[in-house]
């Protein structure tokens, strides 16, 4: 038993001493007072009032103790005898808690004291629970209450009283009809009955008008059970969600006015909200949407993508864009979805907001633009841009074959038949290629070029067969013959397209060099030849500056071996290109227009030489200079020739110009006119390499020539075929009939000289007499000739 303070009010304390000795042993501290005034000053828990002090004094003591110790629980026990028992009721009404009859035993007293202690403890615990309950109730920011089984309020908190505008005294024992206005009371009673009958919790929204205005509450109700598991009432909590609902309403208005679908999900992809655009886009209903998962509405592939995207967002905690396709009402749509994580104050993801932009029209337009961008307008097949896109894509192959087809002399087709006809030829070739190369990628690569790519080619033979078929099929259009030249190159998986294009281009141009209307397969030798050409071109640009260019002179004689003149010849004194034939270097110069500047340089040197050797000479020695067709086609060609002659001061009659039949390829009339001007100036004009090109007797008649040089191939051919002899006789006779002397080039043997003498050739030139020599040697020849 706990240590307690026991006070006895009595006039005869001795009667209690013996009995209270036992109480002391049980932990009681005992004090004796004669009246209540003495009790006030003492510590006390339990007070025994002996009725021996008189009835009035007993009542006065009870009143005094109750008034003085309102906040302290005192156990008041009345000690009386049987004669005074009728007054006990009066004492209890005034505040006494128990009584004990005299005479009493120690056990009886101990029982009474123990009961009082238990009652005091119980009351203290009850008060503590009331304090805690009231503290909890009044410190919650929500309305809270407790009702009995009839839905009458037993307890409410401060928040409840503030919103209702009523005090606890006014509310206690009253129902919702009294506290609230309108239909709220009926609805509240319905939910109370549901809670008590079903013994379950309910949550619902309710709008309640009170002192704080019209408010919307999130209501929670639950049953209250006693120790026998019987329902004795209900408890409830009402959270003011007016601001939240207003925010939700504003958010919903904002969401519904967005021009694209927007929705919110939790971390498990469960739908929390969606705007009208979202519902309309997927033809969904809000009631069915909320709380459900994607698999309720979408196909498996789409659902898988949604979860993968959401996992990525939750991991990164960053906004990301996803592009995909989705089936909507049976139609495939292209969409972009922007997903943003919703984070709580602890930076943890609690949801994901999503916004959708339908890009179907953009994608379709993009496809259309791409198709237009990758399609040749004339032929409707792929264009060059499409080739690069195709080669960037992933293909399941190990080896590819590439074929470049070029229409031979297409410019002539356009010039002779018109561009409309040329376009029809292009279309015809494209259509034929589609028939022949059905499984290949075909594109128009340039104006008159087509490129074909074959996938997974096992060997070159397959490509060669296709090339042969193209040459067989594509050669005539509307009774007009034409041909194509084809280059072929092979490449492995992942080959650089630009390298392949270089290779196939080299092969195609080689097929043209070899006579056109054929195909050529790329080899490393072709690239080596190309690199050589590029290096020659690069180094030739600086050859004159480096003093590497030399002019050699080969003497020309009459048939009876009298020195008549010299032919000036280009030589490049370069150790790097010592083994490269001169003809190759000249071809490079002509293909790059370097021949123009080089030609004028040679002309200048030759004019100086001509002036030098003809000083004080009666019989003029003519120095002939080779002029390229490219030079002649220059607009100010005549002007430059005159300028060189004037600058060097050479006698114009000591200069000869050798032209080739290539001047008859284009600008024929203009070129002939320029040659005529030169001849009228007094320059000797020779037609070089006669019989190897385009010339005909008609051109010979009309061209302003001074003499004709027969190509050395005719001279060397005399010993091989008799037909060459016959042709030579015909050429010589024809030239003589036009009063044109003949120069035979490439004379190397006395036998050839003898035959030419018999054919009445006028002049000869060749290694039989002298190879081309430098100026110093040429001067020695002149000196020896004297």
Buried (B, 14 or more C-beta within 10 A) or exposed (E): EEEBBBBBBBEEBEBBEEBBEBBEEBEBBBBBBBBBEEBEEEEBBBBBBBBBBEEEBBBBBBEBBBEEBEEEBBBBBBBBEEEBEEBBEBBBEBBBBBBBBBEBEBEEBBBBBEBBBEBBEEEEEEEEEEEEBEEEBBEBEBBBBBBBBEBBBBBBBBBBBEBBEBEEEBBEEEBBBBBBEEEBBEBBBEBBEBBBEEEEEBEEEBEBEBEBEEBBBBBBBBBBEEEEEEBBBBBBBBBBBBEEBEEEEEEBEEBBEEEBBBBBBBBEBBBBBBBBBBBEBBEBEEEEBEEBBBBEBBEEEBBEBBBEBBEEBBEEEEEEEBEBBBEBEEEEBBBBBBBBBBEEEEEEBEBBBBBBBBBBEEBEEEEEEEEEEBBBEBBEBBBBBBBEEBBEEEBEEEBBBBBBBBBBBBEEBBEEBEEEBBEBBBBBBBBBBBEBBEEBBBBBBEEBBBBBBBBBBEEBEEBBEBBEBBBEEBBEBEEEEBBBBBBBBBBEEEBEBEEBBBBBBBBBBBBBEEEBBBBBBBBEEBBEBBEBBEBBBEBBEEBEEEEBBBBBBBBBBEBEEEBBBBBBBBBBEBEEBEEBEBEBBBBBBBEBEBBBBBBBBBBBBBBBBBBBBBEEEEEBBBBBBBBBBBBBBBEEBBEBBBEBBEEBEBBBBBBBBBBBBBBBEEBBEEBBEBBBBBBEBEBBBBBBBBBBBEBEEEBBEEBBBBBBBBBBEBBBBBEEEEEBBEBBEEBBEBBBEEEBBBBBBBBBBEEBBEBBEEBEBBBBBBEBBBEBBBBEBBBEBBEEEE
